[in-house]
Amino acid sequence: AWRVQPDELLFLPGVEPGFNMALHAFVQPGQSVVLQTPNYAPLRHAAGNWNLPKIEVPFELSDQGEYLTPLPALRQALKGAGALLLSNPHNPLGKVFAREELLAIANACLEQGTLIISDEIHAELCFDGRRHIPTASLSAEIARRTITLMSASKAYNVAGLKTCFAIVQDPLIRERFNKALDEIVADGTYKKISSRYFAFDIY
């Protein structure tokens, strides 16, 4: 039930360039980048590509064997943070966030004015009756503070195409994100700038 308009889509050379580009565009020098651990290695390394401080918040293992977000620790980590790098569904845990947990994470970001950069590339790989909930679908306010990154590459095994799309529903954030894309793409080629995630030989 997430309604997305065509003009809210931006097309990118991959999810990794997408979250690196978002950090470059929106996180100021000295602001921290928060993520939950364990996590996908390129997400863990992304803050370092821009010399940004990183705060890792480990999941807590419950007695039932579920990995849960320690909300007090997350709220503390988000103070003054520029962005939360969210993996939803989670890689490598295979965790599909329940609505209540995802809403608590997103609301904690709203409380601190932290941008949510949500890597949702595994959205179509849910099993056992679990259902992926897009972070930006939780509320209009959360959607305005979320950049969602998606691709067919994982579910349909087309990673070699090096394509993805971002869904950015806030017009001002979309414009700023698109300007960051313009800094990378010129005349159909990708510029080689400071992050290795933009060094693609694609024409």
Short mmCIF file of the C-alpha atoms (twelve columns), coordinates in Angstrom:
data_MODEL
# 
_entry.id   MODEL 
# 
loop_
_atom_site.group_PDB 
_atom_site.id 
_atom_site.type_symbol 
_atom_site.label_atom_id 
_atom_site.label_alt_id 
_atom_site.label_comp_id 
_atom_site.label_asym_id 
_atom_site.label_seq_id 
_atom_site.Cartn_x 
_atom_site.Cartn_y 
_atom_site.Cartn_z 
_atom_site.pdbx_PDB_model_num 
ATOM 1   C CA . ALA A 1   0.000  0.000   0.000   1 
ATOM 2   C CA . TRP A 2   2.971  2.325   -0.541  1 
ATOM 3   C CA . ARG A 3   2.059  4.876   -3.201  1 
ATOM 4   C CA . VAL A 4   5.046  6.085   -5.220  1 
ATOM 5   C CA . GLN A 5   4.857  8.636   -8.013  1 
ATOM 6   C CA . PRO A 6   7.073  8.439   -11.136 1 
ATOM 7   C CA . ASP A 7   8.795  11.747  -10.371 1 
ATOM 8   C CA . GLU A 8   9.915  10.361  -7.002  1 
ATOM 9   C CA . LEU A 9   12.231 7.855   -8.707  1 
ATOM 10  C CA . LEU A 10  15.902 8.504   -9.383  1 
ATOM 11  C CA . PHE A 11  18.023 6.010   -11.310 1 
ATOM 12  C CA . LEU A 12  21.550 5.159   -10.179 1 
ATOM 13  C CA . PRO A 13  24.423 2.817   -11.106 1 
ATOM 14  C CA . GLY A 14  23.933 0.715   -7.972  1 
ATOM 15  C CA . VAL A 15  22.853 0.664   -4.337  1 
ATOM 16  C CA . GLU A 16  26.422 1.113   -3.062  1 
ATOM 17  C CA . PRO A 17  26.903 4.310   -5.086  1 
ATOM 18  C CA . GLY A 18  23.459 5.334   -3.854  1 
ATOM 19  C CA . PHE A 19  24.166 5.234   -0.138  1 
ATOM 20  C CA . ASN A 20  27.651 6.655   -0.618  1 
ATOM 21  C CA . MET A 21  26.218 9.496   -2.672  1 
ATOM 22  C CA . ALA A 22  23.568 10.177  -0.027  1 
ATOM 23  C CA . LEU A 23  26.205 10.425  2.710   1 
ATOM 24  C CA . HIS A 24  28.262 12.759  0.548   1 
ATOM 25  C CA . ALA A 25  25.242 14.957  -0.178  1 
ATOM 26  C CA . PHE A 26  23.611 15.171  3.247   1 
ATOM 27  C CA . VAL A 27  26.019 14.422  6.101   1 
ATOM 28  C CA . GLN A 28  28.167 17.330  7.211   1 
ATOM 29  C CA . PRO A 29  31.821 16.935  8.224   1 
ATOM 30  C CA . GLY A 30  31.983 15.798  11.833  1 
ATOM 31  C CA . GLN A 31  28.450 14.412  11.881  1 
ATOM 32  C CA . SER A 32  28.286 10.721  12.663  1 
ATOM 33  C CA . VAL A 33  26.771 7.908   10.620  1 
ATOM 34  C CA . VAL A 34  24.890 5.255   12.602  1 
ATOM 35  C CA . LEU A 35  24.290 1.636   11.608  1 
ATOM 36  C CA . GLN A 36  23.326 -1.606  13.268  1 
ATOM 37  C CA . THR A 37  25.755 -4.520  13.398  1 
ATOM 38  C CA . PRO A 38  26.543 -7.021  12.113  1 
ATOM 39  C CA . ASN A 39  26.009 -5.469  8.692   1 
ATOM 40  C CA . TYR A 40  26.918 -5.638  5.011   1 
ATOM 41  C CA . ALA A 41  30.590 -4.645  4.699   1 
ATOM 42  C CA . PRO A 42  30.132 -1.789  2.171   1 
ATOM 43  C CA . LEU A 43  27.567 -0.203  4.502   1 
ATOM 44  C CA . ARG A 44  30.013 -0.487  7.406   1 
ATOM 45  C CA . HIS A 45  32.791 1.101   5.351   1 
ATOM 46  C CA . ALA A 46  30.704 3.872   3.750   1 
ATOM 47  C CA . ALA A 47  31.233 6.512   6.441   1 
ATOM 48  C CA . GLY A 48  35.003 6.090   6.157   1 
ATOM 49  C CA . ASN A 49  34.849 6.834   2.432   1 
ATOM 50  C CA . TRP A 50  33.937 10.413  3.386   1 
ATOM 51  C CA . ASN A 51  35.994 10.644  6.604   1 
ATOM 52  C CA . LEU A 52  32.818 10.679  8.685   1 
ATOM 53  C CA . PRO A 53  32.695 9.232   12.211  1 
ATOM 54  C CA . LYS A 54  30.744 5.981   12.497  1 
ATOM 55  C CA . ILE A 55  28.718 4.642   15.414  1 
ATOM 56  C CA . GLU A 56  27.801 0.961   15.372  1 
ATOM 57  C CA . VAL A 57  24.853 -0.264  17.443  1 
ATOM 58  C CA . PRO A 58  24.918 -4.062  17.868  1 
ATOM 59  C CA . PHE A 59  21.675 -6.008  17.757  1 
ATOM 60  C CA . GLU A 60  20.695 -7.808  20.942  1 
ATOM 61  C CA . LEU A 61  19.951 -11.531 20.786  1 
ATOM 62  C CA . SER A 62  16.725 -12.403 22.617  1 
ATOM 63  C CA . ASP A 63  15.996 -15.631 24.489  1 
ATOM 64  C CA . GLN A 64  13.875 -16.644 21.496  1 
ATOM 65  C CA . GLY A 65  16.869 -16.328 19.170  1 
ATOM 66  C CA . GLU A 66  15.711 -13.093 17.524  1 
ATOM 67  C CA . TYR A 67  17.998 -10.148 16.866  1 
ATOM 68  C CA . LEU A 68  16.336 -7.017  18.248  1 
ATOM 69  C CA . THR A 69  17.198 -3.320  18.127  1 
ATOM 70  C CA . PRO A 70  18.328 -1.946  21.521  1 
ATOM 71  C CA . LEU A 71  16.296 1.256   21.317  1 
ATOM 72  C CA . PRO A 72  17.943 3.153   24.219  1 
ATOM 73  C CA . ALA A 73  21.388 2.557   22.698  1 
ATOM 74  C CA . LEU A 74  20.113 3.559   19.248  1 
ATOM 75  C CA . ARG A 75  18.580 6.788   20.559  1 
ATOM 76  C CA . GLN A 76  21.852 7.657   22.260  1 
ATOM 77  C CA . ALA A 77  23.838 6.957   19.089  1 
ATOM 78  C CA . LEU A 78  21.518 9.108   16.968  1 
ATOM 79  C CA . LYS A 79  22.158 12.278  18.961  1 
ATOM 80  C CA . GLY A 80  23.780 14.679  16.509  1 
ATOM 81  C CA . ALA A 81  23.989 12.011  13.800  1 
ATOM 82  C CA . GLY A 82  23.609 12.978  10.168  1 
ATOM 83  C CA . ALA A 83  22.247 9.660   8.901   1 
ATOM 84  C CA . LEU A 84  21.161 6.168   9.824   1 
ATOM 85  C CA . LEU A 85  22.218 3.527   7.305   1 
ATOM 86  C CA . LEU A 86  19.415 0.993   7.571   1 
ATOM 87  C CA . SER A 87  19.435 -2.488  6.023   1 
ATOM 88  C CA . ASN A 88  15.755 -3.492  5.611   1 
ATOM 89  C CA . PRO A 89  15.407 -6.492  5.257   1 
ATOM 90  C CA . HIS A 90  18.678 -6.974  7.049   1 
ATOM 91  C CA . ASN A 91  21.846 -8.311  5.455   1 
ATOM 92  C CA . PRO A 92  23.457 -10.591 6.675   1 
ATOM 93  C CA . LEU A 93  21.012 -11.552 9.449   1 
ATOM 94  C CA . GLY A 94  18.052 -12.167 7.142   1 
ATOM 95  C CA . LYS A 95  15.980 -10.198 9.642   1 
ATOM 96  C CA . VAL A 96  12.619 -8.894  8.433   1 
ATOM 97  C CA . PHE A 97  11.690 -6.002  10.712  1 
ATOM 98  C CA . ALA A 98  8.306  -6.076  12.405  1 
ATOM 99  C CA . ARG A 99  6.293  -2.906  11.898  1 
ATOM 100 C CA . GLU A 100 6.531  -1.907  15.565  1 
ATOM 101 C CA . GLU A 101 10.328 -2.212  15.646  1 
ATOM 102 C CA . LEU A 102 10.782 -0.423  12.325  1 
ATOM 103 C CA . LEU A 103 8.459  2.377   13.451  1 
ATOM 104 C CA . ALA A 104 10.399 2.793   16.700  1 
ATOM 105 C CA . ILE A 105 13.678 3.055   14.750  1 
ATOM 106 C CA . ALA A 106 12.226 5.606   12.323  1 
ATOM 107 C CA . ASN A 107 10.654 7.685   15.079  1 
ATOM 108 C CA . ALA A 108 13.973 7.772   16.936  1 
ATOM 109 C CA . CYS A 109 15.511 9.235   13.768  1 
ATOM 110 C CA . LEU A 110 12.738 11.821  13.483  1 
ATOM 111 C CA . GLU A 111 13.300 12.879  17.093  1 
ATOM 112 C CA . GLN A 112 16.937 13.689  16.286  1 
ATOM 113 C CA . GLY A 113 16.406 15.045  12.762  1 
ATOM 114 C CA . THR A 114 18.477 12.167  11.364  1 
ATOM 115 C CA . LEU A 115 18.132 11.219  7.702   1 
ATOM 116 C CA . ILE A 116 17.233 7.564   7.057   1 
ATOM 117 C CA . ILE A 117 19.075 5.941   4.150   1 
ATOM 118 C CA . SER A 118 17.298 2.614   3.765   1 
ATOM 119 C CA . ASP A 119 18.907 -0.149  1.704   1 
ATOM 120 C CA . GLU A 120 15.897 -2.296  0.738   1 
ATOM 121 C CA . ILE A 121 17.534 -4.331  -2.011  1 
ATOM 122 C CA . HIS A 122 16.411 -7.630  -0.424  1 
ATOM 123 C CA . ALA A 123 12.732 -6.603  -0.248  1 
ATOM 124 C CA . GLU A 124 11.523 -9.453  -2.472  1 
ATOM 125 C CA . LEU A 125 13.499 -12.195 -0.717  1 
ATOM 126 C CA . CYS A 126 11.227 -12.760 2.287   1 
ATOM 127 C CA . PHE A 127 10.252 -16.289 3.301   1 
ATOM 128 C CA . ASP A 128 8.138  -18.093 5.942   1 
ATOM 129 C CA . GLY A 129 5.226  -15.760 5.303   1 
ATOM 130 C CA . ARG A 130 7.192  -12.690 6.362   1 
ATOM 131 C CA . ARG A 131 6.381  -9.393  4.682   1 
ATOM 132 C CA . HIS A 132 8.755  -6.566  3.899   1 
ATOM 133 C CA . ILE A 133 7.612  -3.150  5.099   1 
ATOM 134 C CA . PRO A 134 9.192  -0.205  3.264   1 
ATOM 135 C CA . THR A 135 10.500 2.256   5.820   1 
ATOM 136 C CA . ALA A 136 9.025  5.234   3.981   1 
ATOM 137 C CA . SER A 137 5.563  3.631   3.998   1 
ATOM 138 C CA . LEU A 138 5.242  4.003   7.782   1 
ATOM 139 C CA . SER A 139 4.050  7.625   7.699   1 
ATOM 140 C CA . ALA A 140 4.220  10.742  5.564   1 
ATOM 141 C CA . GLU A 141 6.590  12.354  8.058   1 
ATOM 142 C CA . ILE A 142 8.970  9.378   7.937   1 
ATOM 143 C CA . ALA A 143 8.787  9.342   4.135   1 
ATOM 144 C CA . ARG A 144 9.974  12.962  4.067   1 
ATOM 145 C CA . ARG A 145 13.152 11.958  5.954   1 
ATOM 146 C CA . THR A 146 13.899 8.735   4.058   1 
ATOM 147 C CA . ILE A 147 15.907 7.855   0.963   1 
ATOM 148 C CA . THR A 148 14.994 4.314   -0.131  1 
ATOM 149 C CA . LEU A 149 17.351 2.326   -2.350  1 
ATOM 150 C CA . MET A 150 16.057 -0.665  -4.306  1 
ATOM 151 C CA . SER A 151 17.121 -2.866  -7.209  1 
ATOM 152 C CA . ALA A 152 16.080 -5.998  -9.058  1 
ATOM 153 C CA . SER A 153 19.637 -7.306  -8.771  1 
ATOM 154 C CA . LYS A 154 19.260 -9.604  -5.743  1 
ATOM 155 C CA . ALA A 155 15.813 -11.108 -6.298  1 
ATOM 156 C CA . TYR A 156 16.239 -11.514 -10.048 1 
ATOM 157 C CA . ASN A 157 19.998 -12.203 -10.213 1 
ATOM 158 C CA . VAL A 158 20.882 -9.286  -12.496 1 
ATOM 159 C CA . ALA A 159 23.607 -7.641  -10.398 1 
ATOM 160 C CA . GLY A 160 25.824 -7.335  -13.476 1 
ATOM 161 C CA . LEU A 161 23.512 -4.693  -14.917 1 
ATOM 162 C CA . LYS A 162 24.742 -2.183  -12.276 1 
ATOM 163 C CA . THR A 163 21.413 -0.426  -11.932 1 
ATOM 164 C CA . CYS A 164 19.180 0.586   -9.064  1 
ATOM 165 C CA . PHE A 165 16.635 3.232   -8.209  1 
ATOM 166 C CA . ALA A 166 16.134 5.556   -5.300  1 
ATOM 167 C CA . ILE A 167 12.715 6.607   -4.059  1 
ATOM 168 C CA . VAL A 168 12.878 10.103  -2.587  1 
ATOM 169 C CA . GLN A 169 9.475  11.526  -1.767  1 
ATOM 170 C CA . ASP A 170 10.465 14.876  -0.287  1 
ATOM 171 C CA . PRO A 171 10.984 17.357  -3.172  1 
ATOM 172 C CA . LEU A 172 13.812 19.300  -1.519  1 
ATOM 173 C CA . ILE A 173 15.755 16.166  -0.540  1 
ATOM 174 C CA . ARG A 174 15.146 14.729  -4.014  1 
ATOM 175 C CA . GLU A 175 16.505 17.876  -5.668  1 
ATOM 176 C CA . ARG A 176 19.614 17.848  -3.499  1 
ATOM 177 C CA . PHE A 177 20.166 14.136  -4.063  1 
ATOM 178 C CA . ASN A 178 19.720 14.594  -7.803  1 
ATOM 179 C CA . LYS A 179 22.336 17.370  -7.819  1 
ATOM 180 C CA . ALA A 180 24.749 14.967  -6.144  1 
ATOM 181 C CA . LEU A 181 24.013 12.507  -8.954  1 
ATOM 182 C CA . ASP A 182 24.757 15.217  -11.525 1 
ATOM 183 C CA . GLU A 183 28.205 15.631  -9.949  1 
ATOM 184 C CA . ILE A 184 28.933 11.984  -10.716 1 
ATOM 185 C CA . VAL A 185 27.267 11.467  -14.095 1 
ATOM 186 C CA . ALA A 186 28.302 13.552  -17.080 1 
ATOM 187 C CA . ASP A 187 27.666 12.822  -20.767 1 
ATOM 188 C CA . GLY A 188 26.650 9.252   -19.948 1 
ATOM 189 C CA . THR A 189 29.881 8.413   -18.097 1 
ATOM 190 C CA . TYR A 190 30.519 8.115   -14.370 1 
ATOM 191 C CA . LYS A 191 33.164 10.421  -12.971 1 
ATOM 192 C CA . LYS A 192 35.869 9.011   -10.738 1 
ATOM 193 C CA . ILE A 193 35.728 10.978  -7.496  1 
ATOM 194 C CA . SER A 194 36.997 10.372  -3.982  1 
ATOM 195 C CA . SER A 195 34.968 7.236   -3.228  1 
ATOM 196 C CA . ARG A 196 35.889 3.994   -4.949  1 
ATOM 197 C CA . TYR A 197 32.170 3.177   -5.195  1 
ATOM 198 C CA . PHE A 198 31.863 5.715   -7.995  1 
ATOM 199 C CA . ALA A 199 34.774 4.392   -10.046 1 
ATOM 200 C CA . PHE A 200 32.734 2.455   -12.606 1 
ATOM 201 C CA . ASP A 201 33.842 1.836   -16.158 1 
ATOM 202 C CA . ILE A 202 30.308 2.023   -17.554 1 
ATOM 203 C CA . TYR A 203 29.364 3.947   -20.685 1 
# 
